[in-house]
Amino acid sequence: MNEKPDLKTDIGKITLKNPIITASGTFGYGEEFSSLIDLNRLGAIIVKGLSLEPAKGNKPPRIVETPCGMLNAIGLENVGIDAFISQKLPFLKTFSAPVIVNIYGKSIDEYARLAEIVEKTEGIAALEVNISCPNVKEGGIAFGVKAESAYRVTKAVREETAKTLIVKLSPNVTDITEIAESAVEAGADSLSLINTITGMAIDINTRKPKLANVTGGLSGPAIKPVALRMVWQVAQKVKVPVIGVGGIFTAGDALEFFIAGATAVQIGTANFVNPRATIDVIEGVKKYLKERNISSLSEIIGTLDIKN
């Protein structure tokens, strides 16, 4: 029996010691979880989405629990890219896990400027580009819902950085494979999917929305079947690594994504329920491979058998 299965996986120009990554917005800036788990054990850390300037986010209430998940309308509150680099990054650099910065902007120029800043910053291994944000110059339509705008954002970022470029795809589209192919054509080294699904909740006593923002992003186990289906579809269409995101709470969940074609996965909402979720998943995947005498994670990626 194999004693030490190889969990290493490649995402663009970086090699992760294991395929378990923290999802943006669910792990703070890393330090918040450092007393609860050993950050060195993670495959990579993705921090809260960062903008050019600090953002306060939306008015509360901003989080609502739902059956099998949660709705959030935080509004991408963050300290801003400059404060992150000066105040948060030094701490993260003391750990071995690669740091991936999630960025978002209201215009293509903002995305490009953020990429330019990140490119010049040591200690950041990769960028994850959130294209689910509204384009204020084009009526507030999210960049990620059209292939053309997804291409333009990705290309603008690609032109400003040589670091590994991950594009995070929105599920709120007609055909996610079209968006995926556009992002890859524009220079994405990897794709992560899915971002949250737009939803809402109503208080029947007050007849008011439970979220001050009215709508929010649904995450958690409720969206896993959708995420899994989209990862499977995209993995068959593109030749870059796909990172699965959406409702992954256990090693079994993660393994489903690997079998569907994901090269790595991100743990998000599970961190709120179980701060050790990432470590538990790493150990569970390792145990699964060991028990089946599988020497490497790569041996199960994309092995879904759909033949009758």
C-alpha positions as CSV (number, residue, x, y, z in Angstrom):
1,M,0.0,0.0,0.0
2,N,1.3,3.4,-0.9
3,E,2.3,5.3,2.3
4,K,2.5,8.8,0.9
5,P,0.2,9.7,-2.0
6,D,1.4,12.6,-4.1
7,L,-1.1,15.5,-3.7
8,K,0.9,18.0,-5.7
9,T,-0.9,19.9,-8.5
10,D,0.1,22.6,-10.9
11,I,-1.9,25.8,-11.5
12,G,-0.3,27.9,-14.2
13,K,3.3,28.7,-13.1
14,I,2.9,27.5,-9.5
15,T,3.0,24.0,-8.0
16,L,0.8,23.5,-5.0
17,K,1.8,20.9,-2.3
18,N,-1.8,19.8,-2.3
19,P,-5.0,20.9,-4.2
20,I,-6.9,22.5,-1.3
21,I,-7.2,26.3,-1.5
22,T,-9.2,28.8,0.6
23,A,-11.9,30.6,-1.3
24,S,-11.8,34.4,-1.5
25,G,-14.1,36.1,1.0
26,T,-14.4,33.2,3.4
27,F,-10.9,33.2,4.9
28,G,-10.3,36.9,5.6
29,Y,-6.6,37.7,5.0
30,G,-5.4,34.4,6.4
31,E,-4.3,35.7,9.8
32,E,-7.9,35.3,11.2
33,F,-7.5,31.5,10.9
34,S,-3.9,31.3,11.9
35,S,-4.6,30.4,15.5
36,L,-7.1,27.6,14.4
37,I,-5.1,25.8,11.7
38,D,-1.5,25.6,10.4
39,L,-1.5,27.8,7.3
40,N,1.6,26.0,6.1
41,R,-0.5,22.9,5.4
42,L,-2.7,24.6,2.8
43,G,-2.2,24.3,-0.9
44,A,-2.7,28.0,-1.3
45,I,-4.4,30.9,0.4
46,I,-6.7,33.2,-1.6
47,V,-7.5,36.4,0.3
48,K,-10.6,38.6,0.4
49,G,-11.3,40.4,-2.9
50,L,-9.2,43.6,-3.2
51,S,-10.0,46.8,-4.9
52,L,-7.8,49.9,-5.7
53,E,-9.4,51.8,-2.8
54,P,-10.7,50.6,0.6
55,A,-14.4,49.5,0.4
56,K,-17.0,49.6,3.2
57,G,-19.3,47.1,1.5
58,N,-23.1,47.1,1.8
59,K,-25.4,48.0,4.7
60,P,-26.4,45.2,7.2
61,P,-28.0,42.8,7.4
62,R,-25.5,41.3,4.9
63,I,-25.7,37.5,5.7
64,V,-28.7,35.2,5.9
65,E,-28.6,31.5,6.6
66,T,-30.6,29.4,4.2
67,P,-31.3,25.7,3.9
68,C,-28.1,24.0,3.0
69,G,-26.2,27.3,2.6
70,M,-26.1,31.0,3.1
71,L,-26.8,34.2,1.2
72,N,-24.2,37.0,1.5
73,A,-24.3,40.6,0.3
74,I,-21.1,41.8,2.0
75,G,-20.4,44.0,-1.0
76,L,-16.7,43.1,-1.3
77,E,-15.7,45.1,1.8
78,N,-11.9,45.2,1.9
79,V,-8.9,47.3,3.1
80,G,-7.7,48.1,-0.5
81,I,-4.7,46.8,-2.4
82,D,-2.1,49.2,-0.8
83,A,-3.1,48.5,2.8
84,F,-3.1,44.8,2.0
85,I,0.4,44.9,0.7
86,S,1.7,47.0,3.6
87,Q,-0.3,45.5,6.5
88,K,-1.5,42.0,5.6
89,L,1.0,40.5,3.2
90,P,4.0,40.6,5.5
91,F,2.3,38.1,7.8
92,L,1.3,35.8,5.0
93,K,4.8,35.8,3.6
94,T,6.0,34.0,6.8
95,F,4.2,30.9,5.7
96,S,5.0,28.4,2.9
97,A,1.5,28.4,1.3
98,P,1.4,30.5,-1.9
99,V,-0.6,33.7,-1.6
100,I,-3.2,34.3,-4.3
101,V,-4.7,37.8,-4.5
102,N,-8.4,38.1,-5.7
103,I,-9.0,41.4,-7.5
104,Y,-12.0,43.2,-8.7
105,G,-12.8,46.5,-10.4
106,K,-15.6,48.7,-11.7
107,S,-13.9,49.2,-15.0
108,I,-11.3,47.5,-17.1
109,D,-8.8,50.2,-16.3
110,E,-9.2,49.4,-12.6
111,Y,-8.5,45.7,-13.2
112,A,-5.4,46.6,-15.2
113,R,-4.1,48.9,-12.6
114,L,-4.5,46.3,-9.8
115,A,-2.7,43.8,-12.0
116,E,0.2,46.2,-12.5
117,I,0.5,46.7,-8.7
118,V,0.4,43.0,-8.0
119,E,3.0,42.3,-10.7
120,K,5.5,44.5,-8.9
121,T,4.8,42.9,-5.5
122,E,6.9,40.1,-4.1
123,G,5.2,37.4,-2.2
124,I,2.1,37.1,-4.4
125,A,2.2,34.0,-6.5
126,A,-1.0,34.5,-8.6
127,L,-4.0,36.6,-9.2
128,E,-7.6,35.5,-9.2
129,V,-9.8,37.9,-11.2
130,N,-13.4,38.2,-10.1
131,I,-15.4,39.0,-13.2
132,S,-18.8,38.8,-11.4
133,C,-18.5,42.6,-10.7
134,P,-20.7,45.2,-12.4
135,N,-19.2,47.2,-15.1
136,V,-20.2,50.8,-14.2
137,K,-19.3,52.1,-17.6
138,E,-21.7,49.7,-19.3
139,G,-24.9,50.0,-17.3
140,G,-23.8,47.8,-14.4
141,I,-23.8,44.5,-16.3
142,A,-21.4,42.1,-14.8
143,F,-18.2,41.6,-16.8
144,G,-18.5,37.8,-16.5
145,V,-21.9,37.4,-18.2
146,K,-20.7,38.1,-21.7
147,A,-17.9,36.4,-23.5
148,E,-16.6,39.7,-25.0
149,S,-16.4,41.6,-21.7
150,A,-14.8,38.5,-20.0
151,Y,-12.2,38.5,-22.8
152,R,-11.4,42.2,-22.5
153,V,-10.9,42.1,-18.7
154,T,-8.7,39.0,-18.9
155,K,-6.7,40.5,-21.7
156,A,-6.2,43.8,-19.9
157,V,-4.9,41.9,-16.8
158,R,-2.8,39.5,-18.8
159,E,-1.0,42.5,-20.4
160,E,0.0,43.8,-17.0
161,T,1.3,40.7,-15.3
162,A,3.4,37.6,-15.9
163,K,2.2,36.0,-12.7
164,T,-0.2,33.1,-12.8
165,L,-3.7,34.4,-13.9
166,I,-6.8,32.7,-12.7
167,V,-10.2,33.9,-13.8
168,K,-13.2,33.2,-11.5
169,L,-16.3,32.6,-13.5
170,S,-19.9,33.5,-12.7
171,P,-22.6,30.8,-12.8
172,N,-25.2,33.4,-13.6
173,V,-24.9,32.9,-17.4
174,T,-26.6,31.0,-20.2
175,D,-23.5,29.0,-21.2
176,I,-20.5,29.0,-18.9
177,T,-18.3,27.2,-21.4
178,E,-18.4,30.2,-23.8
179,I,-17.2,32.5,-21.0
180,A,-14.5,30.0,-20.1
181,E,-13.2,29.7,-23.6
182,S,-13.0,33.5,-24.0
183,A,-11.0,33.9,-20.8
184,V,-8.6,31.2,-21.9
185,E,-8.2,32.8,-25.3
186,A,-7.4,36.1,-23.6
187,G,-4.6,34.6,-21.6
188,A,-6.0,32.9,-18.5
189,D,-3.7,30.3,-17.1
190,S,-6.5,28.7,-15.0
191,L,-10.2,29.1,-14.3
192,S,-12.0,28.9,-11.0
193,L,-15.7,28.1,-10.9
194,I,-18.2,28.8,-9.7
195,N,-18.8,32.1,-7.9
196,T,-22.1,32.5,-6.0
197,I,-25.5,32.1,-7.5
198,T,-27.8,35.2,-7.2
199,G,-30.6,34.6,-4.7
200,M,-32.8,36.3,-2.1
201,A,-34.8,35.6,1.1
202,I,-37.9,37.3,2.4
203,D,-39.2,37.8,6.0
204,I,-42.8,36.8,5.8
205,N,-43.7,38.7,8.9
206,T,-42.4,42.1,7.8
207,R,-42.7,41.3,4.1
208,K,-39.3,42.8,3.6
209,P,-36.1,41.3,2.1
210,K,-33.9,39.6,4.7
211,L,-30.9,41.3,3.1
212,A,-30.6,45.0,3.1
213,N,-29.3,44.7,-0.5
214,V,-32.4,42.6,-1.4
215,T,-30.4,40.0,-3.3
216,G,-27.2,38.3,-2.5
217,G,-24.9,35.4,-3.4
218,L,-25.9,31.9,-2.5
219,S,-23.1,29.6,-1.4
220,G,-22.7,26.3,0.5
221,P,-23.9,22.7,-0.2
222,A,-27.0,23.9,-2.0
223,I,-25.0,25.0,-5.0
224,K,-22.6,22.0,-5.2
225,P,-24.6,20.1,-7.9
226,V,-24.6,23.2,-10.1
227,A,-20.9,23.9,-9.5
228,L,-20.0,20.2,-10.2
229,R,-21.9,20.2,-13.5
230,M,-20.3,23.4,-14.6
231,V,-16.8,22.3,-13.7
232,W,-17.4,19.0,-15.6
233,Q,-18.6,21.0,-18.7
234,V,-15.7,23.5,-18.7
235,A,-13.0,20.9,-18.0
236,Q,-14.0,19.2,-21.3
237,K,-13.7,22.4,-23.2
238,V,-10.5,24.0,-22.1
239,K,-6.9,22.8,-21.8
240,V,-6.0,24.9,-18.7
241,P,-6.4,23.7,-15.0
242,V,-9.9,24.1,-13.6
243,I,-10.4,24.9,-9.9
244,G,-13.7,23.7,-8.5
245,V,-15.6,25.9,-6.1
246,G,-19.0,25.6,-4.5
247,G,-20.4,23.7,-1.5
248,I,-17.3,21.6,-0.8
249,F,-17.5,20.6,2.9
250,T,-15.9,17.1,2.9
251,A,-13.1,15.1,1.2
252,G,-15.9,13.3,-0.7
253,D,-17.1,16.6,-2.1
254,A,-13.6,17.5,-3.2
255,L,-13.1,14.1,-4.8
256,E,-16.2,14.5,-6.9
257,F,-14.8,17.7,-8.3
258,F,-11.4,16.0,-9.1
259,I,-13.2,13.1,-10.9
260,A,-15.2,15.6,-12.8
261,G,-12.0,17.3,-14.1
262,A,-10.9,19.8,-11.5
263,T,-7.2,20.1,-10.8
264,A,-7.7,21.8,-7.4
265,V,-10.6,23.0,-5.3
266,Q,-11.5,25.9,-3.1
267,I,-13.1,25.6,0.4
268,G,-15.4,28.5,1.1
269,T,-18.6,28.5,3.3
270,A,-17.4,25.4,5.1
271,N,-14.8,27.6,6.8
272,F,-17.6,29.3,8.7
273,V,-19.0,26.0,9.9
274,N,-15.8,24.2,10.6
275,P,-12.6,26.3,10.7
276,R,-10.6,23.1,10.2
277,A,-12.5,22.1,7.0
278,T,-9.5,22.7,4.8
279,I,-7.3,20.4,6.9
280,D,-10.0,17.7,7.2
281,V,-10.4,17.7,3.4
282,I,-6.6,17.4,2.8
283,E,-6.5,14.4,5.2
284,G,-9.6,12.8,3.7
285,V,-8.3,13.0,0.2
286,K,-4.9,11.6,1.3
287,K,-6.8,8.7,3.0
288,Y,-8.9,8.0,0.0
289,L,-5.9,7.7,-2.3
290,K,-3.9,5.6,0.2
291,E,-6.7,3.1,0.8
292,R,-7.0,2.6,-2.9
293,N,-3.3,2.3,-3.5
294,I,-3.4,5.4,-5.8
295,S,0.0,7.0,-5.9
296,S,-0.9,10.4,-7.2
297,L,-3.9,12.8,-7.3
298,S,-3.4,13.2,-11.0
299,E,-4.5,9.6,-11.5
300,I,-8.1,10.4,-10.6
301,I,-8.5,13.9,-12.2
302,G,-11.0,13.8,-15.0
303,T,-11.8,10.1,-14.7
304,L,-15.6,10.3,-14.7
305,D,-17.1,7.4,-16.5
306,I,-20.3,8.3,-18.2
307,K,-20.6,5.3,-20.4
308,N,-23.6,3.0,-19.9
